[in-house]
């Protein structure tokens, strides 16, 4: 999580900033599941990112990995940009979103936690809301991005 995958994400951000059609001062990062974890780490390490949106970050691994919990809570302490955390109530676990949001609230850091009602019939369905029910989250995410990236 903190080596090749994160390095690839940071390299991608670096490349985007070189493109003439990209406003390097208005970039947000977004990821799902493991990509949501990478999103949080990238937002911590690249202070030029304006916002981050993490769908179901660590939902399937939070309960089983103390090391992951420590790392992501430490990341939440260091992040300086607004963060949006999204999950469904029937995701594998909603504890990552709740714990990260609680830590950010404790530190008065800008964040939004959205836990949507259950989607589908299984934890896998809930976890994959990002792909399976775009209409449910789309307005919330774009409102958040407009607020933090468009200014």
Backbone torsions as a table, in degrees:
resi	resn	phi	psi	omega
1	UNK	NA	-33.2	-176.7
2	UNK	-105.2	13.5	178.9
3	UNK	-123.3	-106.5	-170.6
4	UNK	-54.8	-48.9	-177.2
5	UNK	-64.6	-44.8	178.3
6	UNK	-66.0	-42.5	178.4
7	UNK	-60.6	-39.0	176.9
8	UNK	-63.3	-43.9	179.3
9	UNK	-62.7	-43.8	179.4
10	UNK	-66.5	-36.2	176.2
11	UNK	-65.7	-39.2	176.6
12	UNK	-62.2	-42.0	176.4
13	UNK	-62.2	-43.8	178.1
14	UNK	-59.6	-42.1	178.9
15	UNK	-64.5	-45.4	179.4
16	UNK	-54.6	-39.9	-176.9
17	UNK	-66.2	-17.7	179.4
18	UNK	-88.4	-12.1	-176.8
19	UNK	-77.9	131.9	-177.5
20	UNK	-63.6	-27.5	-178.6
21	UNK	-84.9	0.3	-178.9
22	UNK	-108.6	128.7	173.2
23	UNK	-82.6	104.7	-174.9
24	UNK	-64.0	-11.3	179.5
25	UNK	-97.6	5.2	-178.7
26	UNK	-135.8	53.3	-179.6
27	UNK	-109.8	134.8	172.4
28	UNK	-119.6	156.1	175.7
29	UNK	-115.6	143.5	-177.4
30	UNK	-139.6	138.1	176.9
31	UNK	-154.4	164.1	-178.3
32	UNK	-124.8	135.3	174.7
33	UNK	60.9	-119.5	176.0
34	UNK	-59.5	-37.3	176.0
35	UNK	-63.5	-28.6	174.4
36	UNK	-67.2	-37.0	175.7
37	UNK	-64.8	-45.1	178.4
38	UNK	-62.2	-38.1	177.6
39	UNK	-57.4	-46.8	-179.8
40	UNK	-64.1	-44.4	179.1
41	UNK	-64.3	-40.7	179.1
42	UNK	-65.0	-40.5	178.6
43	UNK	-64.7	-32.4	176.7
44	UNK	-69.1	-42.2	-172.3
45	UNK	-84.6	-23.5	179.9
46	UNK	-114.2	96.9	-175.3
47	UNK	-72.4	-5.4	176.6
48	UNK	-83.5	-14.3	175.5
49	UNK	-64.5	137.3	-175.9
50	UNK	-88.6	-25.5	-178.7
51	UNK	-164.8	164.0	177.5
52	UNK	-139.9	142.1	177.8
53	UNK	-125.1	121.4	-178.0
54	UNK	-120.5	112.7	175.7
55	UNK	-88.1	121.5	171.1
56	UNK	52.9	35.5	-178.8
57	UNK	-61.3	126.1	174.6
58	UNK	64.5	13.1	-175.1
59	UNK	-60.4	-33.5	-176.5
60	UNK	-92.9	-6.0	-175.9
61	UNK	-127.5	-9.9	-176.5
62	UNK	-56.0	-51.1	-174.9
63	UNK	-65.1	-29.0	-174.9
64	UNK	-96.7	0.2	-175.1
65	UNK	-137.4	100.9	175.9
66	UNK	-62.8	-36.5	179.5
67	UNK	-61.0	-42.1	177.9
68	UNK	-64.7	-44.9	179.5
69	UNK	-58.5	-46.8	179.5
70	UNK	-61.0	-45.5	-177.7
71	UNK	-63.3	-45.2	-177.9
72	UNK	-73.2	-34.7	175.4
73	UNK	-66.3	-37.2	175.3
74	UNK	-64.2	-40.1	176.9
75	UNK	-61.7	-43.5	179.0
76	UNK	-59.8	-34.4	178.7
77	UNK	-69.3	-31.3	-175.0
78	UNK	-92.6	-22.1	-177.1
79	UNK	-61.0	139.4	179.0
80	UNK	-115.3	-4.6	-178.5
81	UNK	-104.3	158.2	176.8
82	UNK	-62.9	139.3	-178.0
83	UNK	-122.6	137.8	171.4
84	UNK	-116.4	125.1	179.2
85	UNK	-112.7	126.7	-178.1
86	UNK	-127.8	138.7	175.7
87	UNK	-154.0	170.5	169.2
88	UNK	-107.4	158.1	-178.3
89	UNK	-66.4	-18.7	178.0
90	UNK	-105.1	22.3	172.1
91	UNK	-66.4	171.2	-179.1
92	UNK	-54.7	-42.1	176.0
93	UNK	-156.8	138.0	174.6
94	UNK	-96.8	-0.6	-179.5
95	UNK	-59.9	-37.3	179.3
96	UNK	-59.8	-47.7	179.4
97	UNK	-61.4	-45.9	-179.3
98	UNK	-64.2	-43.8	-178.4
99	UNK	-67.7	-43.6	179.9
100	UNK	-66.0	-43.0	178.4
101	UNK	-63.9	-40.2	179.2
102	UNK	-63.1	-40.9	179.6
103	UNK	-67.6	-40.7	178.7
104	UNK	-67.5	-37.4	176.9
105	UNK	-64.6	-42.7	179.4
106	UNK	-57.9	-34.6	-177.9
107	UNK	-95.7	6.3	-179.1
108	UNK	57.1	40.4	177.8
109	UNK	-95.3	143.1	-178.0
110	UNK	-67.6	127.0	-179.6
111	UNK	-162.1	161.5	173.9
112	UNK	-135.6	134.0	172.6
113	UNK	-116.1	122.7	175.8
114	UNK	-119.9	116.0	172.1
115	UNK	-112.5	106.9	-177.4
116	UNK	-79.9	158.1	174.2
117	UNK	-58.2	161.9	-179.9
118	UNK	-50.4	146.3	176.4
119	UNK	-128.2	132.3	179.5
120	UNK	72.5	-154.9	-174.0
121	UNK	-117.7	-12.8	-174.2
122	UNK	-129.7	167.4	174.1
123	UNK	-62.1	-34.9	178.0
124	UNK	-62.9	-41.6	176.3
125	UNK	-60.5	-49.4	-179.5
126	UNK	-61.1	-40.6	-179.4
127	UNK	-62.9	-33.2	-175.5
128	UNK	-97.7	21.8	176.5
129	UNK	-49.7	-39.1	-177.2
130	UNK	-52.3	-34.7	-179.3
131	UNK	-96.6	-29.5	-167.5
132	UNK	-97.4	-16.5	-179.2
133	UNK	-148.9	65.5	-177.6
134	UNK	-57.7	-38.0	-177.8
135	UNK	-59.6	-26.8	-177.8
136	UNK	-69.8	-38.8	-173.4
137	UNK	-107.8	-16.5	-169.9
138	UNK	-54.5	-49.9	-178.0
139	UNK	-63.4	-41.6	-179.8
140	UNK	-62.4	-45.2	-177.4
141	UNK	-67.9	-44.4	-178.4
142	UNK	-71.0	-29.3	173.7
143	UNK	-64.1	-45.5	177.8
144	UNK	-60.7	-47.2	179.7
145	UNK	-64.8	-41.9	176.3
146	UNK	-58.8	-41.9	-179.2
147	UNK	-64.8	-37.4	-171.9
148	UNK	-106.2	-15.0	-176.8
149	UNK	-112.5	-31.8	-175.9
150	UNK	-72.6	-27.1	-174.9
151	UNK	-60.7	NA	NA
